[in-house]
Amino acid sequence: MDITTHCARITGPVSYLNGGGCTLNIPIGPCLVERLGDQSIDIVWGPQGQSSVALPIAEIQAAQDHGHLVLLD
């Protein structure tokens, strides 16, 4: 599997469902964006990269279109 990683920044609300079914937002700040194939993208954040979530490509594209996710490289 080919994995492509980019440095990025969350600048607005990008939501996801946690394990308990609650909707949370990825915190504003730096993150890594890793494409994991054709259907999903993994967002990694936190001081040691301890938090992550896989989101559908359509949701990532919508976040970029609204300026809530900015690729830095």
mmCIF file of the N, C-alpha and C atoms, coordinates in Angstrom:
data_MODEL
# 
_entry.id   MODEL 
# 
loop_
_atom_site.group_PDB 
_atom_site.id 
_atom_site.type_symbol 
_atom_site.label_atom_id 
_atom_site.label_alt_id 
_atom_site.label_comp_id 
_atom_site.label_asym_id 
_atom_site.label_entity_id 
_atom_site.label_seq_id 
_atom_site.pdbx_PDB_ins_code 
_atom_site.Cartn_x 
_atom_site.Cartn_y 
_atom_site.Cartn_z 
_atom_site.occupancy 
_atom_site.B_iso_or_equiv 
_atom_site.pdbx_formal_charge 
_atom_site.auth_seq_id 
_atom_site.auth_comp_id 
_atom_site.auth_asym_id 
_atom_site.auth_atom_id 
_atom_site.pdbx_PDB_model_num 
ATOM 1   N N  . MET A 1 1  ? 0.843   -1.171 0.000  1.00 0.00 ? 1  MET A N  1 
ATOM 2   C CA . MET A 1 1  ? 0.000   0.000  0.000  1.00 0.00 ? 1  MET A CA 1 
ATOM 3   C C  . MET A 1 1  ? 0.892   1.239  0.000  1.00 0.00 ? 1  MET A C  1 
ATOM 4   N N  . ASP A 1 2  ? 0.543   2.190  -0.833 1.00 0.00 ? 2  ASP A N  1 
ATOM 5   C CA . ASP A 1 2  ? 1.253   3.461  -0.911 1.00 0.00 ? 2  ASP A CA 1 
ATOM 6   C C  . ASP A 1 2  ? 0.656   4.438  0.096  1.00 0.00 ? 2  ASP A C  1 
ATOM 7   N N  . ILE A 1 3  ? 1.468   4.977  1.001  1.00 0.00 ? 3  ILE A N  1 
ATOM 8   C CA . ILE A 1 3  ? 0.994   5.964  1.967  1.00 0.00 ? 3  ILE A CA 1 
ATOM 9   C C  . ILE A 1 3  ? 1.686   7.286  1.665  1.00 0.00 ? 3  ILE A C  1 
ATOM 10  N N  . THR A 1 4  ? 0.889   8.331  1.478  1.00 0.00 ? 4  THR A N  1 
ATOM 11  C CA . THR A 1 4  ? 1.408   9.669  1.229  1.00 0.00 ? 4  THR A CA 1 
ATOM 12  C C  . THR A 1 4  ? 1.105   10.518 2.453  1.00 0.00 ? 4  THR A C  1 
ATOM 13  N N  . THR A 1 5  ? 2.132   11.167 3.013  1.00 0.00 ? 5  THR A N  1 
ATOM 14  C CA . THR A 1 5  ? 1.969   11.969 4.226  1.00 0.00 ? 5  THR A CA 1 
ATOM 15  C C  . THR A 1 5  ? 2.260   13.431 3.928  1.00 0.00 ? 5  THR A C  1 
ATOM 16  N N  . HIS A 1 6  ? 1.404   14.325 4.480  1.00 0.00 ? 6  HIS A N  1 
ATOM 17  C CA . HIS A 1 6  ? 1.571   15.767 4.333  1.00 0.00 ? 6  HIS A CA 1 
ATOM 18  C C  . HIS A 1 6  ? 1.471   16.432 5.699  1.00 0.00 ? 6  HIS A C  1 
ATOM 19  N N  . CYS A 1 7  ? 2.243   17.492 5.892  1.00 0.00 ? 7  CYS A N  1 
ATOM 20  C CA . CYS A 1 7  ? 2.068   18.356 7.052  1.00 0.00 ? 7  CYS A CA 1 
ATOM 21  C C  . CYS A 1 7  ? 0.883   19.257 6.754  1.00 0.00 ? 7  CYS A C  1 
ATOM 22  N N  . ALA A 1 8  ? 0.049   19.481 7.757  1.00 0.00 ? 8  ALA A N  1 
ATOM 23  C CA . ALA A 1 8  ? -1.163  20.273 7.546  1.00 0.00 ? 8  ALA A CA 1 
ATOM 24  C C  . ALA A 1 8  ? -1.512  21.019 8.823  1.00 0.00 ? 8  ALA A C  1 
ATOM 25  N N  . ARG A 1 9  ? -2.569  21.808 8.726  1.00 0.00 ? 9  ARG A N  1 
ATOM 26  C CA . ARG A 1 9  ? -3.056  22.568 9.881  1.00 0.00 ? 9  ARG A CA 1 
ATOM 27  C C  . ARG A 1 9  ? -4.573  22.582 9.855  1.00 0.00 ? 9  ARG A C  1 
ATOM 28  N N  . ILE A 1 10 ? -5.169  22.280 10.999 1.00 0.00 ? 10 ILE A N  1 
ATOM 29  C CA . ILE A 1 10 ? -6.617  22.414 11.169 1.00 0.00 ? 10 ILE A CA 1 
ATOM 30  C C  . ILE A 1 10 ? -6.869  23.866 11.559 1.00 0.00 ? 10 ILE A C  1 
ATOM 31  N N  . THR A 1 11 ? -7.713  24.560 10.806 1.00 0.00 ? 11 THR A N  1 
ATOM 32  C CA . THR A 1 11 ? -7.986  25.978 11.061 1.00 0.00 ? 11 THR A CA 1 
ATOM 33  C C  . THR A 1 11 ? -9.453  26.246 11.399 1.00 0.00 ? 11 THR A C  1 
ATOM 34  N N  . GLY A 1 12 ? -10.274 25.222 11.344 1.00 0.00 ? 12 GLY A N  1 
ATOM 35  C CA . GLY A 1 12 ? -11.701 25.358 11.638 1.00 0.00 ? 12 GLY A CA 1 
ATOM 36  C C  . GLY A 1 12 ? -12.263 23.997 11.984 1.00 0.00 ? 12 GLY A C  1 
ATOM 37  N N  . PRO A 1 13 ? -13.560 23.920 12.205 1.00 0.00 ? 13 PRO A N  1 
ATOM 38  C CA . PRO A 1 13 ? -14.141 22.653 12.659 1.00 0.00 ? 13 PRO A CA 1 
ATOM 39  C C  . PRO A 1 13 ? -14.045 21.534 11.617 1.00 0.00 ? 13 PRO A C  1 
ATOM 40  N N  . VAL A 1 14 ? -13.407 20.448 12.034 1.00 0.00 ? 14 VAL A N  1 
ATOM 41  C CA . VAL A 1 14 ? -13.382 19.200 11.269 1.00 0.00 ? 14 VAL A CA 1 
ATOM 42  C C  . VAL A 1 14 ? -13.854 18.136 12.251 1.00 0.00 ? 14 VAL A C  1 
ATOM 43  N N  . SER A 1 15 ? -15.059 17.634 12.049 1.00 0.00 ? 15 SER A N  1 
ATOM 44  C CA . SER A 1 15 ? -15.668 16.747 13.038 1.00 0.00 ? 15 SER A CA 1 
ATOM 45  C C  . SER A 1 15 ? -15.481 15.277 12.694 1.00 0.00 ? 15 SER A C  1 
ATOM 46  N N  . TYR A 1 16 ? -15.608 14.454 13.738 1.00 0.00 ? 16 TYR A N  1 
ATOM 47  C CA . TYR A 1 16 ? -15.523 13.002 13.606 1.00 0.00 ? 16 TYR A CA 1 
ATOM 48  C C  . TYR A 1 16 ? -16.313 12.372 14.739 1.00 0.00 ? 16 TYR A C  1 
ATOM 49  N N  . LEU A 1 17 ? -16.654 11.095 14.600 1.00 0.00 ? 17 LEU A N  1 
ATOM 50  C CA . LEU A 1 17 ? -17.331 10.364 15.662 1.00 0.00 ? 17 LEU A CA 1 
ATOM 51  C C  . LEU A 1 17 ? -16.291 9.608  16.475 1.00 0.00 ? 17 LEU A C  1 
ATOM 52  N N  . ASN A 1 18 ? -16.343 9.776  17.806 1.00 0.00 ? 18 ASN A N  1 
ATOM 53  C CA . ASN A 1 18 ? -15.404 9.022  18.648 1.00 0.00 ? 18 ASN A CA 1 
ATOM 54  C C  . ASN A 1 18 ? -15.957 7.622  18.892 1.00 0.00 ? 18 ASN A C  1 
ATOM 55  N N  . GLY A 1 19 ? -15.229 6.817  19.625 1.00 0.00 ? 19 GLY A N  1 
ATOM 56  C CA . GLY A 1 19 ? -15.627 5.436  19.877 1.00 0.00 ? 19 GLY A CA 1 
ATOM 57  C C  . GLY A 1 19 ? -16.967 5.305  20.576 1.00 0.00 ? 19 GLY A C  1 
ATOM 58  N N  . GLY A 1 20 ? -17.368 6.322  21.336 1.00 0.00 ? 20 GLY A N  1 
ATOM 59  C CA . GLY A 1 20 ? -18.649 6.296  22.036 1.00 0.00 ? 20 GLY A CA 1 
ATOM 60  C C  . GLY A 1 20 ? -19.806 6.828  21.214 1.00 0.00 ? 20 GLY A C  1 
ATOM 61  N N  . GLY A 1 21 ? -19.533 7.220  19.968 1.00 0.00 ? 21 GLY A N  1 
ATOM 62  C CA . GLY A 1 21 ? -20.587 7.723  19.094 1.00 0.00 ? 21 GLY A CA 1 
ATOM 63  C C  . GLY A 1 21 ? -20.843 9.213  19.211 1.00 0.00 ? 21 GLY A C  1 
ATOM 64  N N  . CYS A 1 22 ? -20.019 9.932  19.984 1.00 0.00 ? 22 CYS A N  1 
ATOM 65  C CA . CYS A 1 22 ? -20.163 11.383 20.120 1.00 0.00 ? 22 CYS A CA 1 
ATOM 66  C C  . CYS A 1 22 ? -19.402 12.099 19.008 1.00 0.00 ? 22 CYS A C  1 
ATOM 67  N N  . THR A 1 23 ? -19.974 13.201 18.533 1.00 0.00 ? 23 THR A N  1 
ATOM 68  C CA . THR A 1 23 ? -19.297 14.012 17.531 1.00 0.00 ? 23 THR A CA 1 
ATOM 69  C C  . THR A 1 23 ? -18.342 14.968 18.228 1.00 0.00 ? 23 THR A C  1 
ATOM 70  N N  . LEU A 1 24 ? -17.073 14.920 17.841 1.00 0.00 ? 24 LEU A N  1 
ATOM 71  C CA . LEU A 1 24 ? -16.035 15.801 18.371 1.00 0.00 ? 24 LEU A CA 1 
ATOM 72  C C  . LEU A 1 24 ? -15.360 16.502 17.210 1.00 0.00 ? 24 LEU A C  1 
ATOM 73  N N  . ASN A 1 25 ? -14.638 17.582 17.514 1.00 0.00 ? 25 ASN A N  1 
ATOM 74  C CA . ASN A 1 25 ? -13.847 18.280 16.501 1.00 0.00 ? 25 ASN A CA 1 
ATOM 75  C C  . ASN A 1 25 ? -12.369 18.010 16.726 1.00 0.00 ? 25 ASN A C  1 
ATOM 76  N N  . ILE A 1 26 ? -11.633 17.832 15.631 1.00 0.00 ? 26 ILE A N  1 
ATOM 77  C CA . ILE A 1 26 ? -10.183 17.755 15.721 1.00 0.00 ? 26 ILE A CA 1 
ATOM 78  C C  . ILE A 1 26 ? -9.706  19.121 16.204 1.00 0.00 ? 26 ILE A C  1 
ATOM 79  N N  . PRO A 1 27 ? -8.821  19.193 17.184 1.00 0.00 ? 27 PRO A N  1 
ATOM 80  C CA . PRO A 1 27 ? -8.374  20.490 17.699 1.00 0.00 ? 27 PRO A CA 1 
ATOM 81  C C  . PRO A 1 27 ? -7.676  21.331 16.622 1.00 0.00 ? 27 PRO A C  1 
ATOM 82  N N  . ILE A 1 28 ? -7.871  22.630 16.699 1.00 0.00 ? 28 ILE A N  1 
ATOM 83  C CA . ILE A 1 28 ? -7.177  23.545 15.799 1.00 0.00 ? 28 ILE A CA 1 
ATOM 84  C C  . ILE A 1 28 ? -5.685  23.471 16.092 1.00 0.00 ? 28 ILE A C  1 
ATOM 85  N N  . GLY A 1 29 ? -4.895  23.374 15.041 1.00 0.00 ? 29 GLY A N  1 
ATOM 86  C CA . GLY A 1 29 ? -3.452  23.297 15.190 1.00 0.00 ? 29 GLY A CA 1 
ATOM 87  C C  . GLY A 1 29 ? -2.844  22.372 14.167 1.00 0.00 ? 29 GLY A C  1 
ATOM 88  N N  . PRO A 1 30 ? -1.555  22.058 14.350 1.00 0.00 ? 30 PRO A N  1 
ATOM 89  C CA . PRO A 1 30 ? -0.837  21.232 13.382 1.00 0.00 ? 30 PRO A CA 1 
ATOM 90  C C  . PRO A 1 30 ? -1.309  19.785 13.403 1.00 0.00 ? 30 PRO A C  1 
ATOM 91  N N  . CYS A 1 31 ? -1.173  19.128 12.250 1.00 0.00 ? 31 CYS A N  1 
ATOM 92  C CA . CYS A 1 31 ? -1.517  17.719 12.137 1.00 0.00 ? 31 CYS A CA 1 
ATOM 93  C C  . CYS A 1 31 ? -0.763  17.116 10.954 1.00 0.00 ? 31 CYS A C  1 
ATOM 94  N N  . LEU A 1 32 ? -0.846  15.820 10.847 1.00 0.00 ? 32 LEU A N  1 
ATOM 95  C CA . LEU A 1 32 ? -0.350  15.112 9.672  1.00 0.00 ? 32 LEU A CA 1 
ATOM 96  C C  . LEU A 1 32 ? -1.550  14.525 8.950  1.00 0.00 ? 32 LEU A C  1 
ATOM 97  N N  . VAL A 1 33 ? -1.485  14.509 7.638  1.00 0.00 ? 33 VAL A N  1 
ATOM 98  C CA . VAL A 1 33 ? -2.542  13.943 6.810  1.00 0.00 ? 33 VAL A CA 1 
ATOM 99  C C  . VAL A 1 33 ? -1.921  12.809 6.010  1.00 0.00 ? 33 VAL A C  1 
ATOM 100 N N  . GLU A 1 34 ? -2.439  11.597 6.201  1.00 0.00 ? 34 GLU A N  1 
ATOM 101 C CA . GLU A 1 34 ? -1.899  10.428 5.513  1.00 0.00 ? 34 GLU A CA 1 
ATOM 102 C C  . GLU A 1 34 ? -2.993  9.768  4.681  1.00 0.00 ? 34 GLU A C  1 
ATOM 103 N N  . ARG A 1 35 ? -2.753  9.687  3.387  1.00 0.00 ? 35 ARG A N  1 
ATOM 104 C CA . ARG A 1 35 ? -3.708  9.004  2.513  1.00 0.00 ? 35 ARG A CA 1 
ATOM 105 C C  . ARG A 1 35 ? -3.475  7.506  2.628  1.00 0.00 ? 35 ARG A C  1 
ATOM 106 N N  . LEU A 1 36 ? -4.538  6.780  2.951  1.00 0.00 ? 36 LEU A N  1 
ATOM 107 C CA . LEU A 1 36 ? -4.436  5.345  3.205  1.00 0.00 ? 36 LEU A CA 1 
ATOM 108 C C  . LEU A 1 36 ? -5.132  4.528  2.123  1.00 0.00 ? 36 LEU A C  1 
ATOM 109 N N  . GLY A 1 37 ? -4.870  4.826  0.885  1.00 0.00 ? 37 GLY A N  1 
ATOM 110 C CA . GLY A 1 37 ? -5.542  4.121  -0.203 1.00 0.00 ? 37 GLY A CA 1 
ATOM 111 C C  . GLY A 1 37 ? -6.526  5.042  -0.888 1.00 0.00 ? 37 GLY A C  1 
ATOM 112 N N  . ASP A 1 38 ? -7.559  4.446  -1.456 1.00 0.00 ? 38 ASP A N  1 
ATOM 113 C CA . ASP A 1 38 ? -8.495  5.209  -2.285 1.00 0.00 ? 38 ASP A CA 1 
ATOM 114 C C  . ASP A 1 38 ? -9.698  5.761  -1.533 1.00 0.00 ? 38 ASP A C  1 
ATOM 115 N N  . GLN A 1 39 ? -9.966  5.298  -0.326 1.00 0.00 ? 39 GLN A N  1 
ATOM 116 C CA . GLN A 1 39 ? -11.224 5.648  0.315  1.00 0.00 ? 39 GLN A CA 1 
ATOM 117 C C  . GLN A 1 39 ? -11.118 6.509  1.568  1.00 0.00 ? 39 GLN A C  1 
ATOM 118 N N  . SER A 1 40 ? -9.976  6.521  2.238  1.00 0.00 ? 40 SER A N  1 
ATOM 119 C CA . SER A 1 40 ? -9.911  7.268  3.496  1.00 0.00 ? 40 SER A CA 1 
ATOM 120 C C  . SER A 1 40 ? -8.566  7.959  3.667  1.00 0.00 ? 40 SER A C  1 
ATOM 121 N N  . ILE A 1 41 ? -8.597  8.950  4.550  1.00 0.00 ? 41 ILE A N  1 
ATOM 122 C CA . ILE A 1 41 ? -7.406  9.714  4.904  1.00 0.00 ? 41 ILE A CA 1 
ATOM 123 C C  . ILE A 1 41 ? -7.325  9.757  6.420  1.00 0.00 ? 41 ILE A C  1 
ATOM 124 N N  . ASP A 1 42 ? -6.145  9.496  6.950  1.00 0.00 ? 42 ASP A N  1 
ATOM 125 C CA . ASP A 1 42 ? -5.920  9.498  8.389  1.00 0.00 ? 42 ASP A CA 1 
ATOM 126 C C  . ASP A 1 42 ? -5.381  10.860 8.799  1.00 0.00 ? 42 ASP A C  1 
ATOM 127 N N  . ILE A 1 43 ? -5.994  11.472 9.814  1.00 0.00 ? 43 ILE A N  1 
ATOM 128 C CA . ILE A 1 43 ? -5.530  12.729 10.386 1.00 0.00 ? 43 ILE A CA 1 
ATOM 129 C C  . ILE A 1 43 ? -4.906  12.391 11.738 1.00 0.00 ? 43 ILE A C  1 
ATOM 130 N N  . VAL A 1 44 ? -3.658  12.815 11.955 1.00 0.00 ? 44 VAL A N  1 
ATOM 131 C CA . VAL A 1 44 ? -2.930  12.531 13.197 1.00 0.00 ? 44 VAL A CA 1 
ATOM 132 C C  . VAL A 1 44 ? -2.606  13.860 13.866 1.00 0.00 ? 44 VAL A C  1 
ATOM 133 N N  . TRP A 1 45 ? -2.910  13.986 15.165 1.00 0.00 ? 45 TRP A N  1 
ATOM 134 C CA . TRP A 1 45 ? -2.635  15.231 15.881 1.00 0.00 ? 45 TRP A CA 1 
ATOM 135 C C  . TRP A 1 45 ? -2.232  14.929 17.319 1.00 0.00 ? 45 TRP A C  1 
ATOM 136 N N  . GLY A 1 46 ? -1.819  15.965 18.012 1.00 0.00 ? 46 GLY A N  1 
ATOM 137 C CA . GLY A 1 46 ? -1.391  15.854 19.403 1.00 0.00 ? 46 GLY A CA 1 
ATOM 138 C C  . GLY A 1 46 ? 0.115   16.037 19.507 1.00 0.00 ? 46 GLY A C  1 
ATOM 139 N N  . PRO A 1 47 ? 0.610   16.424 20.679 1.00 0.00 ? 47 PRO A N  1 
ATOM 140 C CA . PRO A 1 47 ? 2.038   16.690 20.861 1.00 0.00 ? 47 PRO A CA 1 
ATOM 141 C C  . PRO A 1 47 ? 2.938   15.523 20.444 1.00 0.00 ? 47 PRO A C  1 
ATOM 142 N N  . GLN A 1 48 ? 2.503   14.298 20.692 1.00 0.00 ? 48 GLN A N  1 
ATOM 143 C CA . GLN A 1 48 ? 3.286   13.122 20.300 1.00 0.00 ? 48 GLN A CA 1 
ATOM 144 C C  . GLN A 1 48 ? 2.566   12.321 19.214 1.00 0.00 ? 48 GLN A C  1 
ATOM 145 N N  . GLY A 1 49 ? 1.587   12.933 18.547 1.00 0.00 ? 49 GLY A N  1 
ATOM 146 C CA . GLY A 1 49 ? 0.837   12.222 17.520 1.00 0.00 ? 49 GLY A CA 1 
ATOM 147 C C  . GLY A 1 49 ? -0.015  11.106 18.094 1.00 0.00 ? 49 GLY A C  1 
ATOM 148 N N  . GLN A 1 50 ? -0.497  11.317 19.314 1.00 0.00 ? 50 GLN A N  1 
ATOM 149 C CA . GLN A 1 50 ? -1.212  10.265 20.021 1.00 0.00 ? 50 GLN A CA 1 
ATOM 150 C C  . GLN A 1 50 ? -2.673  10.127 19.623 1.00 0.00 ? 50 GLN A C  1 
ATOM 151 N N  . SER A 1 51 ? -3.209  11.063 18.852 1.00 0.00 ? 51 SER A N  1 
ATOM 152 C CA . SER A 1 51 ? -4.612  11.001 18.455 1.00 0.00 ? 51 SER A CA 1 
ATOM 153 C C  . SER A 1 51 ? -4.711  10.910 16.941 1.00 0.00 ? 51 SER A C  1 
ATOM 154 N N  . SER A 1 52 ? -5.672  10.129 16.480 1.00 0.00 ? 52 SER A N  1 
ATOM 155 C CA . SER A 1 52 ? -5.864  10.018 15.032 1.00 0.00 ? 52 SER A CA 1 
ATOM 156 C C  . SER A 1 52 ? -7.282  9.556  14.733 1.00 0.00 ? 52 SER A C  1 
ATOM 157 N N  . VAL A 1 53 ? -7.689  9.833  13.494 1.00 0.00 ? 53 VAL A N  1 
ATOM 158 C CA . VAL A 1 53 ? -8.986  9.377  13.018 1.00 0.00 ? 53 VAL A CA 1 
ATOM 159 C C  . VAL A 1 53 ? -8.891  9.222  11.502 1.00 0.00 ? 53 VAL A C  1 
ATOM 160 N N  . ALA A 1 54 ? -9.533  8.201  10.971 1.00 0.00 ? 54 ALA A N  1 
ATOM 161 C CA . ALA A 1 54 ? -9.621  8.013  9.522  1.00 0.00 ? 54 ALA A CA 1 
ATOM 162 C C  . ALA A 1 54 ? -10.962 8.581  9.060  1.00 0.00 ? 54 ALA A C  1 
ATOM 163 N N  . LEU A 1 55 ? -10.909 9.466  8.071  1.00 0.00 ? 55 LEU A N  1 
ATOM 164 C CA . LEU A 1 55 ? -12.113 10.092 7.540  1.00 0.00 ? 55 LEU A CA 1 
ATOM 165 C C  . LEU A 1 55 ? -12.225 9.816  6.048  1.00 0.00 ? 55 LEU A C  1 
ATOM 166 N N  . PRO A 1 56 ? -13.454 9.763  5.535  1.00 0.00 ? 56 PRO A N  1 
ATOM 167 C CA . PRO A 1 56 ? -13.635 9.586  4.096  1.00 0.00 ? 56 PRO A CA 1 
ATOM 168 C C  . PRO A 1 56 ? -13.027 10.761 3.326  1.00 0.00 ? 56 PRO A C  1 
ATOM 169 N N  . ILE A 1 57 ? -12.535 10.481 2.140  1.00 0.00 ? 57 ILE A N  1 
ATOM 170 C CA . ILE A 1 57 ? -11.913 11.514 1.314  1.00 0.00 ? 57 ILE A CA 1 
ATOM 171 C C  . ILE A 1 57 ? -12.868 12.674 1.066  1.00 0.00 ? 57 ILE A C  1 
ATOM 172 N N  . ALA A 1 58 ? -14.151 12.406 0.897  1.00 0.00 ? 58 ALA A N  1 
ATOM 173 C CA . ALA A 1 58 ? -15.130 13.474 0.649  1.00 0.00 ? 58 ALA A CA 1 
ATOM 174 C C  . ALA A 1 58 ? -15.179 14.463 1.806  1.00 0.00 ? 58 ALA A C  1 
ATOM 175 N N  . GLU A 1 59 ? -15.075 13.980 3.041  1.00 0.00 ? 59 GLU A N  1 
ATOM 176 C CA . GLU A 1 59 ? -15.093 14.877 4.203  1.00 0.00 ? 59 GLU A CA 1 
ATOM 177 C C  . GLU A 1 59 ? -13.821 15.719 4.269  1.00 0.00 ? 59 GLU A C  1 
ATOM 178 N N  . ILE A 1 60 ? -12.691 15.121 3.922  1.00 0.00 ? 60 ILE A N  1 
ATOM 179 C CA . ILE A 1 60 ? -11.430 15.866 3.902  1.00 0.00 ? 60 ILE A CA 1 
ATOM 180 C C  . ILE A 1 60 ? -11.471 16.942 2.827  1.00 0.00 ? 60 ILE A C  1 
ATOM 181 N N  . GLN A 1 61 ? -11.994 16.596 1.660  1.00 0.00 ? 61 GLN A N  1 
ATOM 182 C CA . GLN A 1 61 ? -12.100 17.573 0.568  1.00 0.00 ? 61 GLN A CA 1 
ATOM 183 C C  . GLN A 1 61 ? -13.004 18.737 0.965  1.00 0.00 ? 61 GLN A C  1 
ATOM 184 N N  . ALA A 1 62 ? -14.122 18.440 1.642  1.00 0.00 ? 62 ALA A N  1 
ATOM 185 C CA . ALA A 1 62 ? -15.029 19.498 2.102  1.00 0.00 ? 62 ALA A CA 1 
ATOM 186 C C  . ALA A 1 62 ? -14.328 20.405 3.110  1.00 0.00 ? 62 ALA A C  1 
ATOM 187 N N  . ALA A 1 63 ? -13.537 19.833 4.022  1.00 0.00 ? 63 ALA A N  1 
ATOM 188 C CA . ALA A 1 63 ? -12.793 20.637 5.002  1.00 0.00 ? 63 ALA A CA 1 
ATOM 189 C C  . ALA A 1 63 ? -11.791 21.541 4.296  1.00 0.00 ? 63 ALA A C  1 
ATOM 190 N N  . GLN A 1 64 ? -11.126 21.025 3.263  1.00 0.00 ? 64 GLN A N  1 
ATOM 191 C CA . GLN A 1 64 ? -10.190 21.850 2.492  1.00 0.00 ? 64 GLN A CA 1 
ATOM 192 C C  . GLN A 1 64 ? -10.930 22.952 1.745  1.00 0.00 ? 64 GLN A C  1 
ATOM 193 N N  . ASP A 1 65 ? -12.048 22.610 1.128  1.00 0.00 ? 65 ASP A N  1 
ATOM 194 C CA . ASP A 1 65 ? -12.823 23.598 0.368  1.00 0.00 ? 65 ASP A CA 1 
ATOM 195 C C  . ASP A 1 65 ? -13.297 24.754 1.248  1.00 0.00 ? 65 ASP A C  1 
ATOM 196 N N  . HIS A 1 66 ? -13.604 24.465 2.521  1.00 0.00 ? 66 HIS A N  1 
ATOM 197 C CA . HIS A 1 66 ? -14.054 25.499 3.457  1.00 0.00 ? 66 HIS A CA 1 
ATOM 198 C C  . HIS A 1 66 ? -12.889 26.195 4.160  1.00 0.00 ? 66 HIS A C  1 
ATOM 199 N N  . GLY A 1 67 ? -11.661 25.759 3.892  1.00 0.00 ? 67 GLY A N  1 
ATOM 200 C CA . GLY A 1 67 ? -10.495 26.370 4.525  1.00 0.00 ? 67 GLY A CA 1 
ATOM 201 C C  . GLY A 1 67 ? -10.245 25.886 5.934  1.00 0.00 ? 67 GLY A C  1 
ATOM 202 N N  . HIS A 1 68 ? -10.883 24.788 6.332  1.00 0.00 ? 68 HIS A N  1 
ATOM 203 C CA . HIS A 1 68 ? -10.723 24.264 7.691  1.00 0.00 ? 68 HIS A CA 1 
ATOM 204 C C  . HIS A 1 68 ? -9.545  23.311 7.815  1.00 0.00 ? 68 HIS A C  1 
ATOM 205 N N  . LEU A 1 69 ? -9.025  22.858 6.679  1.00 0.00 ? 69 LEU A N  1 
ATOM 206 C CA . LEU A 1 69 ? -7.839  22.012 6.639  1.00 0.00 ? 69 LEU A CA 1 
ATOM 207 C C  . LEU A 1 69 ? -6.947  22.548 5.541  1.00 0.00 ? 69 LEU A C  1 
ATOM 208 N N  . VAL A 1 70 ? -5.720  22.919 5.924  1.00 0.00 ? 70 VAL A N  1 
ATOM 209 C CA . VAL A 1 70 ? -4.778  23.521 4.978  1.00 0.00 ? 70 VAL A CA 1 
ATOM 210 C C  . VAL A 1 70 ? -3.526  22.655 4.923  1.00 0.00 ? 70 VAL A C  1 
ATOM 211 N N  . LEU A 1 71 ? -3.200  22.153 3.732  1.00 0.00 ? 71 LEU A N  1 
ATOM 212 C CA . LEU A 1 71 ? -1.953  21.416 3.554  1.00 0.00 ? 71 LEU A CA 1 
ATOM 213 C C  . LEU A 1 71 ? -0.807  22.405 3.502  1.00 0.00 ? 71 LEU A C  1 
ATOM 214 N N  . LEU A 1 72 ? 0.279   22.134 4.210  1.00 0.00 ? 72 LEU A N  1 
ATOM 215 C CA . LEU A 1 72 ? 1.397   23.055 4.308  1.00 0.00 ? 72 LEU A CA 1 
ATOM 216 C C  . LEU A 1 72 ? 2.544   22.701 3.371  1.00 0.00 ? 72 LEU A C  1 
ATOM 217 N N  . ASP A 1 73 ? 2.527   21.523 2.792  1.00 0.00 ? 73 ASP A N  1 
ATOM 218 C CA . ASP A 1 73 ? 3.599   21.137 1.861  1.00 0.00 ? 73 ASP A CA 1 
ATOM 219 C C  . ASP A 1 73 ? 3.038   20.595 0.571  1.00 0.00 ? 73 ASP A C  1 
# 
